Amino acid sequence: MTLTRTTCPYCGVGCGVLAGADGTIKGDPEHPANFGRLCSKGAALGETIDLDGRLLHPMIHGKRADWDTALDLVAAKFSAAIAEHGPESVAFYASGQLLTEDYYVANKLMKGFIGAANIDTNSRLCMASSVAGHKRAFGTDTVPGTYEDLEQADLIVLVGSNLAWCHPVLYQRIAAAKEARPNMRIVNIDPRRTATSDLADVHLSIAPDGDVALFNGLLAHLAKAGRIDAAFTSAHVNGVADAIQSAQASNLNDTGLTERELATFFQLWAGTDKVVTVYSQGVNQSQSGTDKVNAILNCHLATGRIGKPGAGPFSVTGQPNAMGGREVGGLANMLANHLEIDNPDHRAAVQSFWNSPTICTSAGFKAVDLFQACADGKIKALWVMSTNPAVSMPDADGVAAAIANVPFVVTSDMIEATDTNDLADVLLPAAGWGEKDGTVTNSERRISRQRSFLSPAGEARPDWRIISDVA
């Protein structure tokens, strides 16, 4: 059996996999994300490639149709909505399960040919706080760390991140590094004790949403202790004094931690040069998520513990291609290549490169707002790609009602029976993992190839081709 080198489709770690058409799955020992390691989900990938529940051919109003008829109907309905109500009346809702090439084509069609920016993604739900925090701190949505930093750090701080369950291979890498270097210290900051706490030297049972106060308190402590890197901040950082003054106003009582716990954490962080702060959904999925991100980033910027081996803030993503989608503009408030919609020069550069007849001039509806616009009757044609928002969105029942309110709904999916597909007029069968070729970008911004080792099931097509055919 020939094994194909590809990439696991589950989480943002982006592990390399050797896969066979008979369901054989092995970790790729040469892939630098996992070096052959796999978690239980990745090891069981072979069980996901059967055809149970698969959508095998286009369907219109619950009846089988051919591709030409289905594509013509989608194109006609979207064209009619645009002609009658304008480009802002149509929308795409995409997914971190898409490959980068799929994302790119969908983004290009919506922003450069339809001329609106109404394309958003379920990655918004897990990564929007990091995107906004990165842009506020760095000017671009840039993750300044690599997985190797986890093994080179002397202190790893985990914030709102249950790595043992959610990113098991990264957890395994940290566990192996700690075993090799027992002096490495790990702090787990989480209101609950989790499986990840088992590896930690210190578990801080912080009050929910106490993270901003904690890291503002840390910044104030760093300033008081003389740990601000004056040379680094003078050369590379603006607003240090204002940030410290703001941090000093935070109330440490909001952390729910004792004075002893705070002192232990502050001294450990301040006294360790190689610190990596890993944060995930416990930070991002919060009403104060962006402020949490910036409170963490500020501590690294103020001390120059960033952009160096074993030091930096590190956002780990939930989905396999949340980062790839962001790189090619798969959000309603950005263009490809991290360029900005509200910058005329950026818009001109993208339109010129695409040789497109138009370009969006303002941000579109973001995920939650998009479905509210559906409920309000503003969206006349909706295309949902590789996700199930009638289940996965906040206020799922309200989102399902909003989708039902849209005059024309099309989905492209692997699975036939989903809550969202039940609301759709047209179902388009999409190729799944193992059947499509392209790239994904993991949490450390490493681009990996996803290669096919199976023929597409039934009449399924890759997402990029479906989008291009409609275009």
N, C-alpha and C positions, 0 to 999 in steps of 0.2 A: 504494500500500500504506500503510495506516494503521500508524503506529508507536506502541506503547504504552510509557509511562514506567513502568519497573519496576526491580528491584534484582537484581544478580548473586547467584547462590546458592552461590558457591564458597567464599570465605574471609571472615574477619572484617572486612575493609576495608569491605565494604558499598557497592560502586560502583553508581552509577546507570547504567541501561541503557535504550536505546530498542530495542524488539524488535518484529518483525513475524511474522505467521503463516507467511510464506514462508521463515523462517529468517534474515531480515535482522537484524543486530545492530550497534548503534552505541553508543559511549559517550555518556552524557547530559552535555552541556556545562554544564547548570545544576545538576547534583548536586554538593553541596559536599564529598563524599568524594573524587571523582575528577576533576571538571571536564572530563569527556569522555575521560579516559584509560581504557584497558583493558589488561589483561595478555593473554597468549596464550590463557589458559583462558577468560577472559571474552569475548574476540573470537570464540572458536570455539563459543559457546553454541548457535548455530543448528544445529550438528551433533548436538546432544543431544536434539532434540525429535521424532525419528522414533519409531516404535513397535517397533523391534527389541528383543526380549526383554521387552516390557512384560507385566505382569500385567493382563489386561483384564476379568476377571470373578472373583467369589468362587470359591474352591475348598475342598472338604472332602475330606480324605484323598486328595488328588490328582485328584479329579473335580470337574467344573464344578457349581456350585450357584447358586441365586438368592440375592439379598441377604437376604430375610426369613428363609430357612432358616439361612443362615450367622450372621446376627445373633442369631437365637433360640438357636442352639447356643452361641455365645460367652456370651451373657447367662446361659443355664442352667448352663453349666459353672462360671462364676465364682460365680454365686449358690449353687450346691451346695457349692463349696469353702468359701465364707464360712460357710454354714450349718453345715457339718460340722466345719471346722477353725478357724474364726474369720477375721477380716479380715486378719490377718498372713500368711495362707496364700496370698495372691495378690499379684502384682507387675506393674508396668509398667516397661519399659526403653525410654526415649525417645532423642531425637537432636537435636543442634544444627541439623539440617536442617529440623526442624519450624518452622512459623511460630509467633509468640508466642501467637496465638489457639488453635492446636492444643495447645500446651504448657499454656495456662491451663485449658482444658477437661479435659485429662487429669489435671492436678493437682487440680482441683476434684472430679472424680469419685473419685479415690483417697482424698484426704485429708478431704473433707467429706461424702462419701456412703458410701463403703466404710468409711472411718474408720481407715485405716492410712496410713503414710507410705512405703510400698514403691513409690516412683516415683523412679527415678534415670535418668541419661542418659549418653551417651558424652561429653558435655561435661565430666563428672567427670574423665575421663582427661587432658584438656588444661588445665582451668581450676581444679581443686580447690585447688591450692597458692595461686593468686592469691586465690581466694575466702577461704580461711582467713587468708592474710596481710592482706588488706584488712580483714577483720573484726577481726583482732587489733590492727591499727594504728588504724583509723578507727571501728570499731564497726559498720560496714556494708560490704557488698561494693560499694565505690564506686571507679570509675576516675576519677582527678582530672585528666585531660588531654584535649586535643582535637588533631585532626590539624594545626590551624593552629600549635600549639606547635612542631611539628617544623620549620616554616619560620621561626619567630621565634627559635629557640634559637641560641645561639652555640656550644654544645657538645652533640652528640648521642652518647650512649653506648649501644651496642647490645650486649645481653647474651643469649647463647643464642638469637640471632634472625638467621636468614639471610633478611633481608627481600627480597633480590634474587630469590629463588626462591619464598618462601612468602607474601609480601605485596608483590608487584611494584609496585603503584601507589603505595604509601607510599614505596617505594624511589625511584620516579621523582620523587615530590614532593620528597624530600630531595635527590636529585641536582640537580634544577632549582634548589632553594634554594641549594645550595652553589655552583652555577655563577654564580648572581646575586650571592652574597656569598662570595667565595673565602676570606675569613677565618674562616668557619664551620669548626669542627673536628669530626671524627667519629672515635670510637674503637670498634673492633669487638673484643669479648671473646668468644673462641670457641677451643676446643682446636684446631680445624682452620681452615685458610684456606679461605674460601668465596667465592662470587661477590660477596657483600656486602663482602668485604675490599678489593675493587678500589676502592671509594669511600672507604675509611677512610684517615685520616692516620696512625693508629696501629692496629696489630693486636696484641692481647695474646693469645698462645697459652697460655691458662690451663690448669692441670691440671684434668682432669675433677672436677667438684664442688668446685673451689677458690673459687667465687664468694662463699661466706659469709665466708671468711677475707679475701678481697679487699675487700669492702665494709665489713667490720668494721675492717679496717686503715685504710680511707679515713675512717671515722667517728673512729677514734682520732687520725688525722692532723688532721682538721678541728678537733678539740678542742685538740690541741697547738698548732695554728697560729692559734688564736683566731678560727676561722671559724664558731663556733656563733652563731646569731642569738638572742641573749638575750631580746630583746623579743618575738619571735615565739614562742619556746618557753615563755616565762613566761606568755603569754596563751593558748596553744593546745595545748601538749604536756606530757604527764606522763612521768615516768620517764627523763628525759634522763641524769641522773648514773649511774643503774644501767645504762643502755644503753651509755654510754661505758666504764664500768668493765668490763662484759662484753666489749665490743669489744677493749679493750686486752689481754685474755687470749688473743685469737686468735693463731695461729701463721702468720705470713706465708709461711713455707716451704711451707705447704699450697697456695699459689697456683701454685707452679712457675715463678714469674716472677723475674727478676733484680732486684736492688736498684735499678738504673737504671730499669728498666721501671716498677717500683712508684712510684718518685719522680716520674717523668714524668707518670704518670696522676694521682697524688694532687695534684700541683701544678696540673695543668691543671684538674681538677675543682674544687679549692679556689679557684682564681683566676678562675673563670668564674661569673657570677651566673645567667645563663640556661642552665640545664642540663636536658635531657630524657634520662632513662634509659629506653630501650625494652627490654622483656624479653618473651620468648616461651617456646616449649616447652623450650628448653635449660635454662631455670630451672624451669619448672613440673613437667616430667616427671623428677623426681629424688627420691630418698629424703629429701633435705634441702630440698625445693622450697619449703616454707612459710618456713623459716629464710632461704633465699636472698631470697625476696620481702621479708621484713621487714628484712633487712640493707640492701637497696636503699632501701626506704621510709624507714628511719631516717636515712639520709644526707640525704634531701630534707627530712624533718621537722626535723632538727636545724639546718638552715641556712635554713629558711623558703622553700626553693625548691620551692614547691608551691602550686597554686591561683593561679598568676600566668602571664601570657603568656610562653611560651617556657621554662617551668620546670615540672618535675614528673616523677614516676615514671609510666610508661605501659605497661600490660599490653596486648599485642595478641593477640586471640583467633584460634583456628584455624578455627572453623566460622562460617557466616554468621549464626547466631542463638544462639550460646552465651550471649551477654549477655541476649538477650530471654528465654530460658528461665530464667535466674537471676532476672530481674526479676519473674517471675510464680510463683516458687517451684518450678521444675522440678527440684529436687534433694531427696534424701530427708531432708535435715536443715534444711529451711527452709519457710516458708510464703510465700504471695504477697506482693509488695511489700516484700521483704526482712524480713518479720516472722519471729519466732522461735517454733518449735514448743514449746520449753520455757518460754515466757512465757505464763502463764494469760490475761493481758489481751490479748495478741496473738491467742491462739487464740480467745478470745471475740469479738474484733473481726471476725476472718475468718469465723467461723461465723455471726455475726449478718448480715454482709454477704451471705454465700451463702444465708442462710436454710436451712442444711443440717441434717439430723437428727443429725449427729455431727461430731466433729472429731478428728483424730489427736492423741495426747497425747505421743508420743515419736518420735524419728527412726526412719526405716525403714532397710532394707538399702541401703548404698551400692553402687556398681557392682560392685566385685570381691566384696564380701560377698554381694551379691544372687545372683551365680552360684554362690558357695559354698553358699548356702542352698538353691539348686536341687539341687546335688550331694548335699546332706545330706538331701534329701527334705522340707524345710520348706515349699517352694513347690509348691502343687498346681495352680495355673493361672498362666500367664505370658503377657503380651502385649508383643511387641517391635514398636516403631513406628519405621519409617524408618531402620533401621540393621541391621548384619549382624555381631552380636557373635561369632558362631562363627568369624569371620575377624579382626575388628578388636580384640578384647579381648586383653590379655596372657594367655599360656597358652591360646591359642585352642583347642587340642585338648581341654584340660580343660573349657573353657567349652562346647564342642560336646557333650561327654559329659554335662555338667550339664544342658543344655537337654533332651537326650534323656531325662533322668531325670524330667522334669516330666510328670505325667499328662496335662495339656492345655496346648498351646501354640498361640497365635494370633499371626500377624504381619500388619501392614498395610504395604504396600510398593508401589513402582512396578514393580519387577523380579520376574519369576516365579522364575527359577532362581538362588537364592543358597544358601550353605551353611546359613544359619539357616532359610530357608524349607523346605529339605529335611527339617528336623526338626519342622516345624509340622503340626498337625492341620488348621488353617484358615488360608487365605490371603485377605486382604481387599485389593482393588485400590485404591490411594491415588492421588489426583491428584498430578501432578508440577509442577515449576517451569514456568511458562507457562500452567498450568491452574488455579491457585488464587490467591485473594486474601487479603491479610492484611498483617502487618507483621513486620519484623525489626529488631533493634537491633545496630549494629556496635560495633567496639572503642572508639570514642569516645562511646558511649552515644547515638548519633543514631538515631532511629527513622525507618525508611524504609518506604514502601509497596511491597509486591510485588503486582503486578496481573496478572490473567489476560489472555492474548491468544489462547488456544487453548481449545477445548472439551475437557472431560475425555476421555481416551482410553477407549474401550469403556464399561464400567460403573463406571469409577473415580469415587470420591467424595473430597472434601477430608477430611483427617484429623479436623478438629473435628467434622464431621458424623458420621463413622463412630463416634467416641467417644460423641457425644451419642445416637446411635441405640442403641448398646449400653446406655448409661445409662438 
